Amino acid sequence: MRPIERGKRPLDEHGKPVQFRTYGDARGYLIERMGQYCSYCNQKLPASLAVEHVQPKDLKPELELEWENFLLGCTNCNSTKGKKEIVLSEFVWPDVHNTHKALKYNEDGTVEVNDRITDPDLRRKIQNLIDLVGLQKYPDTSDASDRRWKNRKDAFQKAALALRLYRSSDAKGAGEEAATLVAKWAPDSGFFSIWLNTFEDYKEVKRELIKAFPGTALNAFDKDLNAINRTSKL
């Protein structure tokens, strides 16, 4: 799951913080800041992303128009999350934590807590997020309209093909051009973490990938582009 930076509330033409009349008015600003990706499953969805309330607006109406309560969500993540009461400290969040470190993506499209995470309490909070938006839904548990698992599987195949082509190009001395090309392919697929993990051993490609996905939190990576904690634990 891509760690993201929402940034501060946008400013209007007079340099004053924008006051949203409806939460839908924030959609364009969020997409401009973070790209056309679901903040949770990381699919690219140019036409069907909604403004997602971290704290459900039905339970916290005072936060309905608050910029700091907005993310972007797809239909599946949004509907699964629903109107559940949220205790923020019981979850990890893509705008707060380094969620790239938190999850493990498998070639069959499944998602689980990263086995490198050993802290039991942190593992529980990561699993809470997986359950909250239904990232554990696979063919035997999800309905036909939930294609997130398949889209992850497809992204794995595309990234693996790109890796083979990159290695071939690198051997021929065209690695820099190939890295740029990979960074053009990946954003159209979405699933930032799958691409970054696939190219884990290639710093030059990771640099291009991090730049290619708008709103990726730079404080989630060190100078060598290794994932680091954004908070004391993750």
TAJOKA-V713102 format. One line per field, one symbol per residue. phi: phi as a letter, one per 30 degrees, with the letter a starting at -180 (. if undefined). burial: 1 if it has 9 or more other C-alpha atoms within 8 Angstrom, else 0. A space follows every 10 residues. Layout:
# TAJOKA-V713102
phi: ???
burial: ???
This chain:
# TAJOKA-V713102
phi: .ddbbdided cddcicedcd dbddddeddd dddbidbddc diddbdcbdc dcceceddcb edcdcdedcc bcbdeddddd dhcddccedc bcbdcbcddd ddccccddjd badedddcde ddeddddede decidddbed bcdddccedd dddddedddd dddddddddd dcicdddddd dedddedddi ieddddddce dbeddeeddd ddcdiddddc bddciddbdc bdca
burial: 1111110000 1000000000 0010011001 1011111111 1111100011 1110111001 0011100011 1111111101 1000000000 1101011111 1111101011 1111001000 0110111111 1011111100 0000000110 1110111011 0110011011 0001100111 0111011011 1111110110 0010111111 0111111001 1100101111 0001
